[in-house]
């Protein structure tokens, strides 16, 4: 039946489709507040087990990071990582000062909040980035993927919001969020066999936690936040792509194409609003709308990022810009 192939034809399909199915399940579920009351055992606990799955997911992502990469590759990945995190923080601070904590609750821009902005801008779709760089035969740019993966998860968002004064998180919460990722990095760096063993599990886990995230979303939130989510996706590609392209050109001496390839919103970012709300309850009322906006941004940016990247790649070739600087 080729179901998987059809799902993958949808940008970010392995994240978006399970998320939507989870949302539909929530819409028809007899008791969404306490699933185990209707489905005891594994299934009931799975529906509310997002945190457990995310622990395993971020551990596996951590194992893919090779701290022994060459200087140019590390410079490429870290410059894109740091630039995107700083950009998300600056935008979040601006929105945070303009809007109350709960953001905009009604109208065309319903759901817009500092949390939604930071979560959408803070993480790059590493898989999409690597696929684009590999298809363009830019192997050294593709090798920067593990460093970009450091953005995965709520840790960077928590740091950004903490520094910006938008939320205060206990040190134990920060450590707890970092533990699976740090363990993965440690094991993957000590023994590459761990990287080979756990690395392939990263894409496998995505549909599982996407479904549980979808189950936490009210279908009405997706409809209500549709316009804002589309606008967010366009803004993520246009703003972060432009900034990262400039950084890529002037920091690494490349042609800037990798910056556009890193402009998308990662599928894992959909989990960030819920994770933040768990540790800072004041964000709980807006977590659902923020999740819906981020999910839409994932879909929209997954469509736009390849189109924009291919355009600027052709433009860079016409202008004769170097893919890799002569000395690196």
ROLUMZA-372873 format. One record per residue (C-alpha): residue in three letters; x, y, z. Coordinates in steps of 0.25 Angstrom, whole numbers, plus 5000, padded with zeros to 4 digits. Layout:
N
ALAXYZ...
This chain:
328
UNK500050005000UNK501250095001UNK500650175013UNK501950225018UNK502350275004UNK501050355004UNK501250415018UNK502650455014UNK502150535002UNK501550625012UNK502650725017UNK502950675031UNK501950565029UNK502450475040UNK502250585050UNK501050655045UNK500150535041UNK500350455055UNK500050595062UNK498750615054UNK498350475057UNK498550495071UNK497750625071UNK496650545064UNK496750435075UNK496650545086UNK495350605079UNK494650465079UNK495250415092UNK494150395104UNK495150445115UNK496350525110UNK496650575124UNK496950435129UNK497150335118UNK497450225127UNK496050225133UNK495550175119UNK496850105114UNK497650045126UNK499049985124UNK500050025113UNK499150095103UNK498550195114UNK499850225119UNK500450245106UNK499450355102UNK499950435113UNK501450385113UNK502050495104UNK503150525114UNK503650385115UNK503750375100UNK504450505099UNK505450465109UNK505850345100UNK505750435087UNK506750545093UNK507650435098UNK507750375084UNK507950515078UNK509050535087UNK509850415083UNK509850465068UNK510750585072UNK512250565070UNK513050665078UNK514350625070UNK513850685057UNK514850775049UNK514950925052UNK514250965039UNK513050875042UNK512950915056UNK513051065052UNK511951045042UNK510950965052UNK511251055064UNK511151185057UNK509751145051UNK509351095065UNK509751215073UNK509151315063UNK507851245062UNK507751235078UNK508151385079UNK507151425068UNK505951345075UNK506351415088UNK506351555083UNK505051535076UNK504451465088UNK504851585097UNK504251685087UNK502951605087UNK502951585102UNK503051735104UNK501951765094UNK500951665099UNK500551605112UNK500951465117UNK499651405111UNK499951475097UNK498751505088UNK497551415092UNK496551455081UNK496451505067UNK497351475054UNK498651475062UNK498051385073UNK499151305079UNK500351395077UNK501251395089UNK502651405093UNK502651255096UNK502151225082UNK503151315075UNK504351255083UNK503951115081UNK503751135066UNK505051205063UNK505951135073UNK506051005066UNK506450965052UNK505950835045UNK507250765045UNK506750655036UNK506350745026UNK507650825026UNK508450705025UNK507550655013UNK507750785006UNK509250795008UNK509450645004UNK508550654991UNK509350774987UNK510650694990UNK511150795001UNK511650685010UNK512450785019UNK511250865021UNK510350745024UNK511450695034UNK511050815043UNK509650755046UNK510050695059UNK510350835065UNK509050885060UNK508350775067UNK508850835080UNK507650925079UNK506650805080UNK505850805092UNK505350915102UNK506750935109UNK507151055099UNK505751115100UNK505851105116UNK507151175116UNK506651285106UNK505451315114UNK506251315127UNK507251405122UNK506151495116UNK505451505129UNK504151445124UNK504251325133UNK505051265144UNK505351115144UNK505851035156UNK507350985154UNK506850845156UNK505850865144UNK506950915135UNK507850795139UNK506750695138UNK506450745124UNK507950745120UNK508250605126UNK507750515114UNK508450605104UNK509750605112UNK509750455114UNK509550435099UNK510650525095UNK511550465105UNK511350325101UNK511350355086UNK512650425088UNK513350315096UNK512950205087UNK512450225072UNK511750095073UNK510750155082UNK510550265072UNK510250165061UNK509350085070UNK508450195076UNK508550295064UNK507550225055UNK506550225066UNK506350375065UNK505350375053UNK504650255058UNK504250325071UNK503750445064UNK502350395061UNK502150335074UNK502350465082UNK501650535071UNK500350455074UNK500350485089UNK500650635086UNK499450635077UNK498550565087UNK498850685096UNK498350785086UNK496950825085UNK496550825070UNK495950965071UNK497251015075UNK497850975061UNK496751035054UNK496851165062UNK498351175061UNK498351135046UNK498651275040UNK499651315051UNK500351175049UNK500451205034UNK500951345037UNK501951295047UNK502551185037UNK502751295026UNK503451385037UNK504351275042UNK504851245028UNK504951395023UNK505551455036UNK506451335041UNK506851295027UNK507351435024UNK508151455037UNK508751315036UNK509151335022UNK509851465026UNK510551395037UNK510951275028UNK511551365018UNK512351455028UNK512751355039UNK513051235031UNK513451295018UNK512451205010UNK511351255001UNK510151265011UNK509351145005UNK509451065018UNK508851185025UNK507551175017UNK507551025019UNK507551035034UNK506351135034UNK505251035037UNK504551005050UNK504850865055UNK503850755057UNK504350745072UNK504050885074UNK502550845075UNK502850785089UNK503450905094UNK502250985099UNK501750865107UNK503050845113UNK503250995117UNK501850995123UNK502150875131UNK503250945138UNK502651085138UNK501151075140UNK500851215137UNK501051175122UNK500051055123UNK498851135118UNK499551175105UNK500351045103UNK499250985094UNK499151095085UNK500651115084UNK500750965081UNK499750985069UNK500551105064UNK501851025064UNK501250905058UNK500750995046UNK502151065045UNK502750925044UNK501950895032UNK502051025025UNK503551045027UNK503750905022UNK503150945009UNK503751075008UNK505151045013UNK505550955001UNK504951044991UNK505751164996UNK507051084998UNK507051034984UNK506751174979UNK507951234986UNK508851114983UNK508651144968UNK508851294971UNK510151264978UNK510651184967UNK510351294957UNK511151394965UNK512351294967UNK512351294982UNK513151184988UNK512451064995UNK513551045004UNK514651155007UNK516051115001UNK516651115015UNK515851045026
